[in-house]
Amino acid sequence: MTESRNHVSSSLEPWLELRNKVVMVTGASSGLGRDFCLDLAKAGCRIIAAARRIDRLQSLCDEINNGAAGSTRSNEPSRVQPRAVAVELDVSAGGATIEASVQKAWDAFGRIDALINNAGVRGSVHTPLNLREDEWNEIVRTNQTGAWLVSKYVCSHMRDAKQGGSVVNISSIAGLNRGQLPGSLAYAASKTAVNTMTKMMAIELGVYGIRVNSISPGLFKSEITENLMEKDWLKNVATKTVPLRTYGESDPALTSLVRYLIHESSEYVSGNVYVVEAGATLPGVPIFSSL
C-alpha cells in the first residue's frame, strides 16, 4: 500500500524528488533557511548552505552529510562527494565579497541549479520619524541589495554555462499591497522592492532559461518571528481572524512550493509572487468583537 501511494505521489507531484539538483540557500544557518536545506536534502538535492555564521552552517552540513536529513536516495555515494557544503556569505557586504562567495559556491559542485534568496532582517519597530538612517540602510542593503547581488553573480554563471535555472526570492506579506502593519517601513519597502525585482529579473533573464519567482510568507517560525510566535494572544488572533484558522508550518506550506519552483514542472512559471499566509492578509484589520 505504501509503495503504491509513493508511486502515485511521484507521478502527480514529481517535484517531491529532486535528485542531484544543486541548490544554494542564503540565510541557511537558522529559521526558514535551515528548514529549506533539510527538506531539499531529503528530496535528494546537493545543498550549498550560505550564511555568516559558519559554525552553524557546518553543524547543518554535518547533519545532512551524516544522513540525518533522510535523503530519498540514501544509497548515494555521499562519501565521495558531500551532499552539503558550507559557504560563508554576508549578503550585506560589498559586491566583490559576495562575488567571491558565489564563486566558491559554484565551484563546490561545478554548477548551481537553483538559488533561494532567503537571507533577511526585519529590524526594530519604529515609526517613519524615529527610524534612523543607518537602520534603514542595513535593512535595505541586506534584504534588497543583497538579494540582487547574489542573484547577479549566480545568474551570470548560469548564463555562461547555458544551463538555465531557478531563482526563488523569499519576500514577505509586508511587501504586498494589503495587510501592512505599522512600525516596519524599511522592512516593508525592501520586500516590496524584492517583489518588483523578481518581475524585472524574470523579464530580462528568461532569454537565458532562468526562471525567477518570489514567495511572500505569512507568520512562520523563524529567527525574525520566534518570540512573536510564542505569544498566546497571537494564537487567539489566528483562530478568530485567519481564514484557515492557523498560520501553518513551514513544512509543508513553504517547502513544497520551493520544491515545485525548483523542479522542471515549473519551467513555464516565472515572474510570480506566491502568497503563503493562510489568507491572513485578506480580512484587513479585524474589528475588536472578532478578538
BAMARLUM-300566 format. One line per field, with one value per residue (C-alpha): x, y, z; residue in three letters. Coordinates in Angstrom, 3 decimals. Layout:
REM residues N
xx [X,...]
yy [Y,...]
zz [Z,...]
aa [ala,...]
***
This chain:
REM residues 291
xx [0.000,2.803,4.709,1.580,0.947,4.540,4.207,1.046,2.684,5.756,3.525,1.234,3.886,7.204,8.870,8.864,12.150,14.905,17.763,21.172,19.802,22.340,20.632,22.208,20.311,21.251,20.454,20.811,22.127,18.705,14.958,13.410,16.785,17.736,14.302,14.747,18.174,16.993,13.894,15.738,18.367,15.553,14.456,17.917,19.426,23.027,23.000,25.168,24.346,25.383,25.311,27.563,27.617,29.914,29.771,26.016,26.380,28.930,26.618,23.796,26.007,27.253,23.643,22.886,26.112,25.748,22.348,20.207,18.252,16.958,17.665,15.271,18.386,20.272,22.459,24.141,27.931,27.950,31.449,32.852,31.228,29.412,25.708,26.041,28.800,29.030,29.954,30.478,28.374,27.432,24.750,25.178,28.810,30.024,29.774,33.356,32.943,29.633,31.066,33.918,31.484,29.308,32.377,33.231,29.639,29.655,32.973,31.702,29.674,30.539,27.084,24.069,20.615,18.583,19.124,16.962,17.443,16.319,18.676,16.937,16.492,13.425,14.959,13.366,9.862,9.976,7.728,8.955,10.011,12.027,13.708,17.423,19.251,21.757,18.911,17.209,20.466,21.143,17.684,17.655,21.259,20.501,17.009,17.126,20.683,21.991,19.375,20.161,23.931,23.756,21.317,23.532,26.588,24.786,22.734,25.848,27.297,24.010,24.015,27.628,27.038,23.945,22.094,19.166,17.990,15.528,15.726,13.310,13.252,11.825,9.882,7.132,3.477,4.851,5.695,2.139,-0.426,-2.581,-2.189,0.603,1.346,2.837,6.382,8.134,8.698,12.180,11.312,8.088,9.804,12.640,10.280,8.104,11.286,12.138,8.776,9.322,12.886,11.518,9.321,12.035,14.558,12.006,11.529,15.225,16.660,14.057,16.120,18.757,16.229,16.337,13.034,12.544,9.713,9.008,7.327,5.669,5.281,2.997,3.934,6.127,8.600,11.968,14.647,12.716,9.359,10.461,9.397,6.170,5.040,5.134,2.557,-0.817,-2.681,-1.361,-2.947,-6.221,-5.928,-5.269,-8.231,-10.599,-9.495,-7.272,-9.480,-7.752,-7.666,-3.930,-0.706,0.599,4.076,6.896,6.939,4.975,3.474,6.677,8.924,6.545,6.279,10.052,10.435,7.925,9.674,12.983,11.564,11.103,7.341,7.554,9.568,6.881,6.371,8.224,7.645,5.076,4.663,3.232,1.412,1.533,-0.222,-3.407,-5.402,-4.276,-3.957,-7.333,-9.724,-7.785,-7.750,-10.052,-12.781,-12.470,-15.525,-13.784,-10.990]
yy [0.000,2.392,1.609,2.265,5.563,6.655,5.798,7.893,10.781,10.739,10.702,13.529,15.531,14.799,17.676,15.556,14.162,16.495,14.064,15.744,19.244,21.713,24.376,27.388,28.717,32.034,32.707,28.961,28.942,29.162,29.525,29.061,28.775,25.808,24.252,24.609,22.969,19.973,19.465,19.792,17.349,14.860,15.410,14.389,17.824,18.837,21.767,24.879,26.377,30.030,32.470,34.466,32.019,29.352,27.261,26.812,26.085,23.376,21.770,21.801,20.302,17.608,16.685,16.373,14.579,12.095,11.095,12.636,14.611,11.352,11.641,9.870,8.223,7.044,4.722,7.608,7.685,10.725,9.856,10.561,13.979,15.643,16.305,19.660,22.254,25.433,28.758,31.867,34.671,38.089,39.433,42.905,43.017,44.685,43.226,41.940,39.965,38.476,37.619,35.704,33.742,32.911,31.705,29.395,28.162,27.468,25.626,23.343,21.208,22.810,24.297,25.780,24.747,26.896,29.832,30.503,34.125,33.686,35.906,38.872,41.091,42.870,45.491,47.131,48.572,52.310,54.996,56.695,59.678,57.619,55.273,56.032,56.232,53.534,51.152,51.851,51.225,47.942,46.544,47.632,46.501,43.036,42.366,44.114,44.866,41.565,39.517,41.405,40.947,37.230,36.762,38.804,36.631,33.274,34.049,35.221,31.745,30.150,32.265,31.457,27.740,27.853,25.672,27.826,27.676,28.862,31.770,31.894,35.132,34.848,38.066,38.774,39.668,43.049,43.655,43.162,45.852,44.619,43.860,46.326,46.792,49.968,50.062,48.317,50.984,49.881,46.175,46.625,48.870,46.385,43.433,45.408,46.079,42.363,41.560,44.176,42.954,39.431,40.520,42.578,39.751,37.311,39.572,40.004,36.612,34.467,34.561,32.521,29.972,31.386,31.486,33.959,33.803,35.172,33.716,36.027,34.009,34.961,34.151,31.071,30.315,31.857,33.886,37.040,35.829,33.393,35.493,36.631,33.100,32.157,34.774,33.387,36.395,35.634,32.187,33.875,36.179,33.204,31.166,34.142,36.065,33.963,32.268,28.894,29.367,28.654,30.176,26.735,25.245,25.980,22.277,21.634,25.099,26.639,23.654,22.033,25.266,25.695,22.141,22.853,26.052,24.189,21.254,21.268,21.112,24.884,25.507,27.903,29.626,32.912,36.406,35.373,36.360,33.443,34.421,31.722,33.049,31.011,34.016,36.130,39.389,39.109,40.300,43.509,44.932,42.806,44.506,44.175,41.931,39.249,39.031]
zz [0.000,0.941,-2.267,-4.339,-2.544,-3.156,-6.856,-7.149,-5.288,-7.528,-10.609,-9.528,-7.676,-9.420,-7.562,-4.410,-5.712,-6.905,-7.177,-7.549,-8.109,-6.733,-4.636,-2.944,0.078,1.683,5.322,5.827,9.379,11.066,10.632,7.212,5.500,7.639,7.057,3.292,3.390,5.388,3.254,-0.055,1.172,1.812,-1.782,-2.980,-3.620,-3.190,-0.787,-0.683,2.709,2.802,5.720,8.035,10.960,9.609,12.807,12.482,8.782,9.459,12.017,9.451,6.749,9.122,9.875,6.162,5.227,8.066,6.728,9.464,6.870,5.384,1.665,-0.667,-2.097,0.952,-1.151,-2.978,-2.594,-0.286,0.961,-2.493,-2.669,0.246,-0.128,1.612,1.814,3.870,2.286,4.358,2.887,4.209,1.873,3.362,2.235,-0.935,-4.409,-4.567,-1.330,-2.456,-5.880,-4.232,-2.053,-5.067,-6.970,-4.070,-4.027,-7.775,-7.585,-4.801,-7.236,-10.578,-11.023,-9.254,-10.494,-8.109,-5.795,-2.741,-1.656,1.926,3.967,5.531,8.571,9.935,12.183,15.207,15.269,14.512,13.128,9.938,12.064,14.551,12.073,11.813,8.501,9.456,10.355,7.030,5.156,6.952,6.196,2.554,2.000,3.390,2.047,-1.314,-2.410,-1.062,-2.913,-6.125,-5.854,-5.041,-7.937,-10.252,-9.728,-9.584,-12.698,-14.541,-14.001,-15.103,-18.269,-19.126,-18.512,-20.772,-18.279,-17.172,-13.600,-10.982,-8.546,-5.610,-3.633,-0.128,0.356,2.909,3.236,4.358,0.709,-0.556,-1.318,1.553,5.218,6.016,9.689,11.225,12.522,9.640,6.998,5.904,6.001,4.029,1.482,0.993,0.493,-1.922,-3.860,-3.851,-5.455,-8.165,-8.664,-9.102,-12.001,-13.689,-13.413,-14.818,-17.845,-18.556,-17.577,-19.311,-22.502,-20.651,-19.419,-15.899,-14.021,-11.179,-8.660,-5.212,-2.132,0.396,3.598,6.426,10.009,10.178,12.926,12.122,13.846,12.973,14.347,17.059,20.062,18.423,17.576,21.265,22.282,23.383,22.002,18.518,18.631,19.555,16.551,14.283,15.485,15.215,12.116,9.837,7.203,7.613,11.417,11.624,10.388,9.432,9.482,7.058,6.170,4.010,3.471,2.109,1.449,-1.037,-3.034,-3.071,-4.395,-7.163,-8.231,-8.481,-10.465,-14.245,-13.684,-13.206,-16.390,-17.684,-14.341,-13.880,-12.527,-9.923,-6.286,-4.298,-1.111,1.580,4.683,5.193,3.967,6.939,4.995,3.245,6.006,6.681,10.213,12.435,14.432,18.190,18.520,16.454,19.003]
aa [met,thr,glu,ser,arg,asn,his,val,ser,ser,ser,leu,glu,pro,trp,leu,glu,leu,arg,asn,lys,val,val,met,val,thr,gly,ala,ser,ser,gly,leu,gly,arg,asp,phe,cys,leu,asp,leu,ala,lys,ala,gly,cys,arg,ile,ile,ala,ala,ala,arg,arg,ile,asp,arg,leu,gln,ser,leu,cys,asp,glu,ile,asn,asn,gly,ala,ala,gly,ser,thr,arg,ser,asn,glu,pro,ser,arg,val,gln,pro,arg,ala,val,ala,val,glu,leu,asp,val,ser,ala,gly,gly,ala,thr,ile,glu,ala,ser,val,gln,lys,ala,trp,asp,ala,phe,gly,arg,ile,asp,ala,leu,ile,asn,asn,ala,gly,val,arg,gly,ser,val,his,thr,pro,leu,asn,leu,arg,glu,asp,glu,trp,asn,glu,ile,val,arg,thr,asn,gln,thr,gly,ala,trp,leu,val,ser,lys,tyr,val,cys,ser,his,met,arg,asp,ala,lys,gln,gly,gly,ser,val,val,asn,ile,ser,ser,ile,ala,gly,leu,asn,arg,gly,gln,leu,pro,gly,ser,leu,ala,tyr,ala,ala,ser,lys,thr,ala,val,asn,thr,met,thr,lys,met,met,ala,ile,glu,leu,gly,val,tyr,gly,ile,arg,val,asn,ser,ile,ser,pro,gly,leu,phe,lys,ser,glu,ile,thr,glu,asn,leu,met,glu,lys,asp,trp,leu,lys,asn,val,ala,thr,lys,thr,val,pro,leu,arg,thr,tyr,gly,glu,ser,asp,pro,ala,leu,thr,ser,leu,val,arg,tyr,leu,ile,his,glu,ser,ser,glu,tyr,val,ser,gly,asn,val,tyr,val,val,glu,ala,gly,ala,thr,leu,pro,gly,val,pro,ile,phe,ser,ser,leu]
***
